[in-house]
Amino acid sequence: MDSIPELSSDHNPVFLNFSLTSPIHQDNARAVTTCWSDFRNNLKSSVRLSDFSGIRNPNVLEDKISLLTAAVCSAHQQASKPIENKKHSFTPNHIHELIYIKNKAKRLYNRTLNPIHRTNYYKAQANLKKALKNTHNNPGQLDLNRSTQQTTAFGSVRSFFAKNAHLFLISLALLAPLAAMIRKLIFLL
């Protein structure tokens, strides 16, 4: 609470400073969204202006200010919720680590222009390419149901086709003559 005594008025304005950092996200305060209409309703239900009339004692004033501060912080906490991260990475963790190592080696080489660091950068880049090639050649080896990822429709379809590929090859072989017959019928019509 701050007061400005420099003003030439009988009543000094009082500024109340609220810290509205929610305990939901202490490390990143921007990861919280607040519904201000809920905040207003919560504040209206918990604070009554009639409680603040007739304050004549500085101790009572301090108590009322602490109650108001607690009410504002509580209303903000009740009206705030964390922003959910809807983006999920489908790149395996070992690939992310190799990308990080490659980028770190590249930054070091660009900063120093040392030939040894260039060699390390090229090795990291080759390791990443090899891992990407192995991952691309063995898509059935990917773990699409890791705890860090949500199971998606794409992952379910991919695993189904990976398990039942032989059935679809047979059915495609049977569908080719049928498609040719349909083309002939359309041509005759």
C-alpha positions, 0 to 999 in steps of 0.5 A: 500500500502506497500513499502520495503525501505530495499532493495538496489535498486533504485526502491522500490517494492510496494505491493498492498493489496486488500480486496476481501470480497464481499458484497454478503456474508460479514459473510462468504467469502467462500460462494462466487465463482469467475469466474477468466476469467470474473474477468480478462476480467472485469479488462482488460476492466476497467484498461489500462496500458497506464493510469499509465505511466508518473506518477511523482507526489506522489498525482497522484500516490495515485490517480492511486493506489486508481483507481486500487484498486477500479477497482480490487474490482469492477471486483471481485464483478462483477465476483463473485456470491454466492454459492447456498445451494442445500441441503434442510432439510425435517425434521420438525423444531420442530424435529430439535429443539428437536435434538438440546436440546437432544445434548445440554443435552448430552454434559452437562451430558458428561462434568459434569457426574451429575446424574441430567443432565443424567436424563435431557438427558434421558428426552430430548431423550424420548421427541425426540423419542416420537415426531419422533414416532408421526411424523412417525405415521402421515405422512399426518400431515407433512407440505412438502410445508413450505417456507423453503423447496422446493416442490419436486416430492417426496412430491407431490407423497406422498400427492397424495397417502395420499389423494387417498389411497382408490382408489389404494387399490381398483385398487390393489384388481382388479389387483391381478386376472389379475396378476394371469391370466398373470402368467397362460398365460406365463406358457402356452407359 
